[in-house]
Amino acid sequence: MGGRTDGRMALLVSLCLSVHPPIRLSAQTVTPPDTARHVGPVGALWRSMVLPGWGQAATGRHVTGAVFVVWEGTTMYMALKARQEAHYFEAAGLPNQQAKRQEVQDWMVLWGFNHLFSGAEAYVAAHLRDFPPDLKVRAFPGGVGVSFPLPHP
């Protein structure tokens, strides 16, 4: 299982990380923002399930997308590193092999949950994108009040 499987995994990871939407500066945008292609909640969900951060980037939330990409890389690296250490422990006959296998499983679970949380976050954020930005929630002595401006005719 050594180098051949690791090489395939590295190829798959590099392929997944190289697929991203083109990055354009605001001055390079040809279409006005109001007529730009609208990514819906389901589209954002699936994009982030495939590659965490992609759905956030498609909905204009680049910093949040970058956080998910960084965590994706961290969990991927640590899972592969722990797996390599587990193989070394087994080959050398060292104690604590079970602990290393558990560490690999822990990182794999975190890696999977990153996809789920990224997808859920992109789905909710795409739904809330059209929410009025001037909405204000205030606490009053008798409860909570919400105010938002209404357009004037």
C-alpha positions in Angstrom: 0.0 0.0 0.0 2.9 2.4 0.3 4.0 4.8 -2.4 1.5 3.8 -5.1 -1.6 4.6 -3.0 0.0 7.7 -1.6 0.8 8.9 -5.1 -2.8 8.3 -6.2 -4.1 10.2 -3.2 -1.7 13.1 -3.8 -2.8 13.2 -7.5 -6.5 13.2 -6.4 -6.0 15.9 -3.8 -4.0 18.1 -6.2 -6.7 17.7 -8.9 -9.4 18.7 -6.4 -7.5 21.7 -5.2 -6.7 22.9 -8.7 -10.4 23.1 -9.7 -11.7 26.5 -8.7 -13.7 29.4 -10.2 -11.6 32.1 -11.9 -10.6 34.9 -9.6 -11.4 38.3 -11.0 -10.8 41.7 -9.5 -13.8 44.0 -9.3 -12.3 46.2 -12.0 -12.2 43.2 -14.4 -15.9 42.4 -14.0 -17.7 42.7 -17.3 -21.3 42.3 -16.2 -22.9 44.6 -13.6 -23.4 42.9 -10.2 -27.2 42.9 -10.4 -27.1 40.8 -13.6 -24.3 38.5 -12.6 -25.1 34.8 -12.4 -26.9 33.9 -9.2 -25.8 30.8 -7.4 -28.8 29.3 -5.5 -28.7 27.7 -2.1 -28.6 24.1 -3.5 -25.8 25.0 -5.9 -23.8 26.5 -3.1 -24.4 23.5 -1.0 -23.2 21.0 -3.6 -20.2 23.1 -4.5 -19.1 23.2 -0.8 -19.7 19.5 -0.4 -17.4 18.8 -3.3 -14.7 21.3 -2.3 -15.2 23.2 1.0 -15.1 26.9 0.4 -16.2 26.8 -3.2 -19.8 27.5 -2.4 -18.8 30.4 -0.1 -16.6 31.9 -2.9 -19.4 31.5 -5.4 -21.8 33.5 -3.2 -19.2 36.2 -2.6 -18.1 35.2 0.9 -14.4 34.8 0.1 -13.0 35.1 3.7 -15.3 32.4 4.9 -14.4 30.2 1.9 -10.7 30.7 2.6 -11.2 29.6 6.2 -12.9 26.3 5.0 -10.1 25.8 2.5 -7.4 26.2 5.1 -9.1 23.8 7.5 -9.6 21.3 4.6 -5.9 21.4 3.9 -5.0 21.1 7.6 -7.3 18.1 8.2 -6.1 16.5 4.9 -2.4 16.9 5.8 -2.8 15.7 9.4 -4.9 12.6 8.3 -2.2 11.6 5.8 0.6 12.3 8.3 -1.1 10.3 11.0 -1.7 7.5 8.5 2.0 7.4 7.6 3.0 7.3 11.2 0.5 4.5 11.9 2.1 2.5 9.1 5.5 3.2 10.5 4.4 2.0 14.0 3.0 -1.2 12.5 6.1 -1.9 10.4 8.5 -1.2 13.4 6.4 -3.2 15.8 6.2 -0.2 18.2 3.6 0.1 21.0 0.6 2.4 20.8 -0.4 1.3 17.3 -4.0 1.4 18.3 -3.6 5.1 19.4 -2.2 6.0 16.0 -5.0 4.3 14.2 -7.5 6.2 16.4 -5.7 9.4 15.5 -6.1 8.6 11.8 -9.8 8.0 12.3 -10.2 11.3 14.3 -8.6 13.3 11.5 -10.7 11.6 8.9 -13.9 12.4 10.8 -12.8 16.0 11.1 -12.1 16.0 7.3 -15.6 14.7 6.6 -17.3 17.1 8.9 -15.5 20.0 7.2 -17.4 19.1 4.0 -20.7 18.8 5.9 -20.3 22.1 7.8 -19.1 23.9 4.7 -22.1 22.7 2.7 -24.6 23.6 5.4 -23.0 27.1 5.9 -23.0 27.8 2.1 -26.7 26.7 1.9 -27.8 29.0 4.8 -25.6 31.9 3.6 -27.1 31.6 0.1 -30.6 31.8 1.5 -29.7 34.8 3.6 -27.9 36.7 0.8 -31.0 38.6 -0.1 -31.8 39.5 3.5 -32.0 43.2 4.1 -28.6 44.5 5.3 -30.1 47.3 7.4 -32.0 44.9 9.6 -31.4 45.8 13.3 -32.3 43.7 16.3 -32.5 45.5 19.6 -33.1 44.4 23.1 -35.9 46.3 25.0 -37.0 45.9 28.6 -40.1 44.0 27.6 -38.5 41.9 24.8 -36.7 42.1 21.5 -37.5 44.5 18.7 -36.6 44.2 15.0 -36.5 47.2 12.6 -35.7 47.5 8.9 -36.2 50.4 6.5 -39.0 50.2 3.9 -38.4 51.6 0.4 -40.2 54.9 -0.4 -42.3 55.1 -3.5 
